[in-house]
Amino acid sequence: MTESASGHVVTFGEVLLRLATPGARLTVQCDALDMVVGGAEANVAAGLSSLGHDVKMLTRLPSSPLGDKARAALNAAGVDTAHVGRDSGRMGLYFLESGAGLRPSSITYDRAGSVFATSRADQFDFASALEGARLLHLSGITPALGPGGVALAQAAVAAATSAGVPICFDGNYRALLWDAWDSNPREILTDLMQSATVMIGNHRDISLLLGKAFSGDGSDRRREAALAAFEVFPKLQLIASTARHVVNSGHHRIAARIDARDGAHQTSEVDVTGIVDRIGTGDAFAAGVLHKWLEGAGLVETAQAGLAYTVLKHTVPGDMCLV
């Protein structure tokens, strides 16, 4: 676990605006869209802040009213925005067509050419943000943005490694982003994972990284995958994942799992009904897990906290869990 109970967490990634159809309408039926601030790393930052941690967000936003809204949302969630840069340009967006019943939700990205996506590594003061930090959290979404995003993720990892700050890496595989350019996600993500202490991801993510399938079912397959990851990634100490069974858009069954080198714990399934908003639930899980990991808790308590926070996020509208 971490050596010190003091210090802050740094999250690095793009902040987005979500434009969603209200009332589970189809896009073609809408004349207006609901707008909220989100993005995977911003969601984790807000979650950890809500759970009592000092969090700094390292990102860049446009110098526009949309950028103002994004920064205000981070501030309202208690996230330190001193390392949020501003520049002329556009805000990254995504459009959510909300599902209902057996019709799933769908997402359309509109983030190409955003201020963050076109940023250079030398426009971020990684060293200053990471000074005294207990953890850097980032995800596979940043490198999925293109060659520039790969360079940003690599720079963040290199800075944390140089500063002796542990890294949490959430695979967050986004096929729509990787498929939009001539990418090699396995090679890129495997390189980044070499520096991670904590991984948020399941056996499918590990299968992508290692280029191999895992036999068996359920917990046996997940343990086999975790052991394979521990063998390949020497710095890795903890793997956190969820298993989700979708009954319909308003009813899911979810379990959480934590794997360490010397053991594992998988919770029982929880029925989640009356779902208000599924978006951001994986980020809430990451926040719950990191909350307990930072406290030095054991596997059982860490898994239960991750599950509790992801379940609660299903009841909160918007991308961020502010419970």
N, C-alpha and C positions, 0 to 999 in steps of 0.2 A: 504494500500500500504506500501511500505518500508519506514522506518523512515529517512533514510539518502540518500543523492544524491551522496555520495562518497563511495569508496570501489569497490571491484571486484566481479565477478561471478566465481564460481567453478563448473566445470563439471566433473563428475566421471563416467568412463566406459571404455570399451575396444576399442582401435583403431584397425581398420582392413585394410587389403589390398583388393581391389576389382579387380578381373580379369574378364574382360568382352569381349564377342565376338564382334568384330568390324563389322560395317555395317549391323547390324541386322542378322548376320549369325547364323546358328545353330552350336552348339559346334562341332558336327561331321564334319563340313565343315572347321574348323579353324586349322591353324598351328601356329598361334600367337594370343595372347590376350593382350588387353590394360590394363594397371595397374594404378590405382589411390588409394589414401589414403582416408579412410572414417570411418564410424562407427557413430551411432546415436549421442552420446554425443560429439564426436569430431566435427560433423557437426554443432551442436548447438553452440559449442564454436567458430568455425570459423565464423558462421553467426553473433553472438553477437559482436565479435571482428570487423567484417566488418562494423557493425552499430555503432561503436565508443565506445564500452564498454571494460573495462579491464577484461580479462578472463584468468583463470588459469585452465589447464587441469591436473587432477589427474588420473594417469594411470601407467601401467608398460609395457615396450616394451622389445623385445629381444635385446641382445648385438650382433647385426648382421647388415649387410647392409640393410636388410629390415626394421629393427628397426630404423636405421639411416634415411631412406627415410620417415618413418612415422613421426619422430620427426621434420625433415626438413619441411614437409608439414604443420605441426602445427605452426612452427615458421614463415613460409612464410605467413600464414593466420593471423599473429599477436597474436597468443595465447602463453601465458607464459608457458614454459615447465620446469620450475625449479622443479616442483614436479612430473616429469615423471621419474620413476625408470627404471633401466635396469638390465637384468639378462640373463643368458644363457637359451636357449630354443627356441621355435618356435613362429612364428607370426600367429595370427588368420587371416584366409582368407575367402572370399566368392566368388563364381563364378556366374556371371550374364550372362544369355543367353538372349540377347536383343530381344524384341518382335517387331512385325511390323503388321500394319493393325489390323485384328481381332485376331492375334496370340499374346497372352500376354507374357511378359517377365517371366523368371523363375530364381530362386535363389537356389544355392546349397552351404550349409555351410561346411567349413573345418576349424573349430576353436577349436575342442576338444584338450585338453592338451596344449593350448597356455600358454605363460608366464603369461598373465593376468588371464586366467581362473584357473590356478593352484596357484595363489597368495594367501597369507594369509592376514588377516586384519592388523596384526601387521607390515606388510611390507609397509604400507602407513602411512604417517604423516598427518592424517586428521586435527589434531589440528592446525598445522602450516599453512596448505593450507587455512583453514577456518577462520583464524584470520583476522578480519576486513572485512569479506565477506558480501555481501548483499544478496546472494542467492546461494544455492546448487542445481544443476540440475542433475538428474539421471533418469534412465528409467527401465522398466520391463525387458529389455534384460539381464542386469547383473544377476538378480536372476534366469532367465531362463537357465543360463549356467550349473546349477547343485547345489548341496548343498553348495559347496564352494562359488559359486556366490551369493547364498542367504546370506551367512555369510558376504560377502563383502558389499552387499547392506544394510544389517542391521547395520553394523558398521558405514557406511557413514551416514545413517540417525540418528543414535544415537549420532555421533559426532556433526552433525549440530544442533540437538536438544539441546545438552549440551551447544553449543556455542551460542544459540539463533539466529541461521541463518535460515531464511525461506527456505522451500524446494519446488522445482517444480518437480513433478513426472509425467513422460510420460509413460502411460501404455505399449505402444509398444509391444503388445502381439505377440509373435512369436511361433506359434504352433509347427513348426519343432524343435525348441529347447526344449520346455516344454515336448513334446512327446518322446524325446530321453531318458528320465529318469523317475523314479517313483516319479513324482512331484504332488504337490497340488497347482496349480497356484492361485486359488481363495483365499485360506487361506494365502498364502505367500504375494500376492499383496495387499490384504485387510489390512494385518498387516502393510505393508510399507506405504500405503495410509493414515493411521491414523495420520501420522506426516506431511502430505503435506499441503501447503498453496495454491498452484496452481496445477491443474491437466490438463494434455493434454490428452484428450480422449473423446469419444462420448458415446451415449446411449448404444451401444453394450459393450463397456468396463465396463460401470457402471452395466449393466446387469450381466456380468461375476462376478464382485466383490460382488454384492448383492444377486446373485442367483435368480433373478426374472426378468420377462419380463415386458415391458411397453407398454401400449395400445396407440391407436391413431396413427396419421401419422405426419411426418415432424416435425415442430417446437413444436407442442403440446407434442409429445412423448419425444423430447429432453428436454423440460422444466420439464416434469414429472420425467425423469431420473435424471436431475440435482438436483431437490428439494429433491429427495430420497437420493442422495449422500451427500448433505449438512446436512441432518438429521443424517446420520450415521457417517460422518467424521467431527467432530466439529471444527477442525483447518482449514478446506477447505474454501477458500474465492473466488476462481475463477476456472471455468472450460472452457477450450478452445477446440473447435473441428472444423472439416471441414466436408462437405458433398460433395462427388465426384460422378459424373455420367460419366462413361467411354463410349464414343461413339466408339472410336477405339484407337489404341496405340498413334496416333498423335493428338487426339482431345478429351479433357475432359471438363466437366463443373464443376466448383468448387464454393462453398459458404463457408463462415466462420461464426462461432458462438461463442459468449462469454456469459457465464452464471455467474451471481453473485447471492448472496443471495437475493438481493432486486430488481433484474431486469435482463434483457437479451437483447442482440442485435444479429440479424442474418442478414448478408449482402445479397444482391442480387447475383445471380449466374453470374460468369464470364466465357465466352468461352475461353478456352486455346487451341490454335491450333499451329501446327508446333512444337510439343514438341520435344526437343532435348534430355532431360534426366529427367525421373520421379524420379529416386532414390534420396533420401534426401529431397524431397519436404515437407514431414511431419516435418522434423527437421527444415527446413527453416520457416515453419509456427510457430513452437515453438519459434524460435529466434525472429521472428517479434512480436509475442505476448509479450514475455518477455521484449523485447526492450521498448515497450510502458508501460508495467506494471511497470518496473523499473523507468520510468519517471513519474509515477503517473497519466497516461492518463485515460480517461473514457472508457466505454465499446465500444462505436461506433468507436473511434479512434483505440483502441486496436484490435478490430476485423478487421478493414480495413488494419491495418499494417500487421497483420498475413496473411491476404489474399494476399496483395500485394507482400509480400516476398516469399510466396509459389508459386505464379504465376510466379514471376521472376526466381525462381529456375528451372522451367521447360525449361528455355532457356539457362541454364548453364551446360556444360558437367561436369561429375564427381559427387562425393557425396556432395561436399560442395558448398554452395551459398556464393560467394565472392563479391556480388554486394554491 
